[in-house]
Amino acid sequence: MSVDAQSTVSLDGQFARELPELATPWQAEPAPDPRLLVLNEPLAAQLGFDPASLRNAEGLGLLIGTALPDGATPVAQGYAGHQFGSYSPRLGDGRALLLGEIADAQGRLRDLHLKGSGRTPFARRGDGLATLGPMLREYLISEAMHALDIPTTRSLAVVATGRQVRRETMLPGAVLTRVASSHLRVGSFQYARAMDNQDLLRRLADHAIARHHPGAAQAQNPYLALFEAVLAAQASLLARWMLVGFIHGVMNTDNMTISGEGIDYGPCAFMDVFDPATVYSSIDEGGRYAYGNQPLVAQWNLARLAEALLPLFHEDQEQAVALAQESLGAFHSKYSAEWLAGMKTKLGLAANLDDDVATALTDELVSLLQEGRVDYTSFFGSLGRAARGDVEPASLMFANPAGFEAWVQRWRALDPDAELMDRSNPVYIPRNHLVEEALAAAVDGDLEPFSKLLAAVGAPFEERPGFERYAAAAPEDFGPYRTFCGT
């Protein structure tokens, strides 16, 4: 007999209690016919749930926010944001709810959060709902990122609502239950700063320090230390994205977390052919968030965070700006160091290899990959075989292999560690053609392709028989690829 999920969990309302100016009490809309489609049982167990308890009627009510434990205080969070460079002072959770915080098995506080739970006061002209495909996409991508050991929000469940949602056509509705270290964003600080309430800004910063960067509290200037901790976390995150060829697609300031976790996987994708100009998002017409632009955009977003925090850096505006500029200037070196260290690992090179040697080698390789229009993920898999002496599979990926073959001789002279490469270069990623295939089948009622793809990307470094198609590059007839936000 399963246990009532509500009786086994307590949802705190710390965010709502400490920052009521940023929290609007709200309730999720009832679902006409809720049906559990995907449940992350290992994550459920980490959060203290009996997974079986989430499969009954009470558990479904918890997963869609309509049957919460006594004392829960669900809220829609307020935040601002620069969207494609244009400032919107009032965005907020238009179709989302923070149900509350829950302690996991290690005692770490985690947000339990919904997407697609209905209109809130922040919804503007939106319907507050979500369709099945985009919610399954976020589930798949977030769990793939977790398996790649990249900091990310997690997905606990996707529940079909039984409601049809109008987009270009009528589509099945769904709710995603999401788990995060928190949902504090750069946009949260922009929102507080726009209120011209320094007490609120300080309380928000104190909340962020306690929740994510407690070491900053001991610094001489805690709020500058908070900014520097966020900057370091984001530099590391962006390097990891770039190393696996991930393109977020909508790097607005409301989609950059204070924790350093990836969040809001809408029109995101993993790069097929290597090209820094790659854009997949249908709404990114100018290429602002192209693959190669992502580190620059991250630094730009962090500059907006610094602007919001200026009153806390120093009471003198000029000195506050000088402190912010000095700290912000460290982003490029931190990102570059993280990326180069990651590339050394991907190439099987010793961590103590001279950085100038490693930089020259990686710069040349990047140029060769771009010139040859080589599939990024497949190449590094083939390079692992080259480290063992079989250069041909990698060489055949280049139309004119002479340049690569000269490069590979210099690389092999450095005695690359093939086993390190195996542990660092994924065999399986959520390849775009397979994602689209799985989502289309799921919308038609067949979850098997989704489940198989999820199983592949859930263990990305382990090559397994029977999963060959999940490691293969996109077929030539797949054509130009575009992803869509789904709102």
C-alpha angles and dihedrals in degrees: 000000000000121000122242104261092216092058094054101049138058121204115205122205099211096140093048092045098047099036108031091157088067096043129075113192108235144156131229118248116253116254117229095220114002116198126178111235104169130013125185098218097181091052091045090055091049088056092052099257126135095232090217089060090062092059097063127077094270091049092050088051090056093047092054096036100245098109111039131168118269111278096025114142110197114197141180108232122228121223140148129220151182105244111196087339097309118113120236110186096197119038112129133148101326094168102011141081135201103221092188143272126299130190115235128214091279092050093252116144115242132184118236105209140171135216121197096021096133143273120327130182087271094056096097104183095342125110093229092231134116133212126231100249098057092044091052089046091056091047091051097044096044092050091046089053090049090052089051088055092244115143107256147147111263134226120232101178149340116219123190109225100205088236124119114228124206117232120135083322134004110284135179113269126229143174124223118211107210134191124205141163082245140317095240108137139180083256090059089063092044089054093050092046091051089058088063089225110135092185090058092046090051093048090050091050091048090050090051092048093050093044101043117002108031093162089070090068090070095051124106088242105028096185094050087047089052090054092048091050091052090047092052092047092050093046088055093046094050092049090053092049091051093047092059095039096249121163115195095195099203109050095168117154090253087060096055114090129214090221094058094244123136112248142180104028100199119138092003128138145166116252118254109187111028111254125138089213093061114137122174103168113103091212096053095084095158097045094242091148099039117148095260094046096056099095091049091049090050090055090048090052091049089053087059089052090051090051090053092050097045096106089057096048095063137339090235109076096212093050091046091054092048091052091048093049093049092051094043090052090067093065096085095051093045093049093045092050092050093047094048092048089051093049091051087056094046088051093046093242127149114267090231094055109130108272094224091055091047093047093052091049095048094043090055092047093051090053091049092049092049094045092047095044089227124180103256102213096039091050095059090047090054091045089061088061090048089057087060092051103268102113098159100085091055094041092053090060089072122075088209104030099177094094093047093047090054090049094048092055091057091045094049090051086067090062100238118212107239094193091054088052091051090055093047108040116067120230091197129041128160093276111205098237091050093047091053091046092051095046094047091051092047092053087053090052101262113118096171096094089049092050092049093049090047090052091052097050092040089073101030101167099048114088108215134186113250093032098083096119090055090060096047124102120248114285115255092247092057087092130188111347129221128179126202133216096230097216 
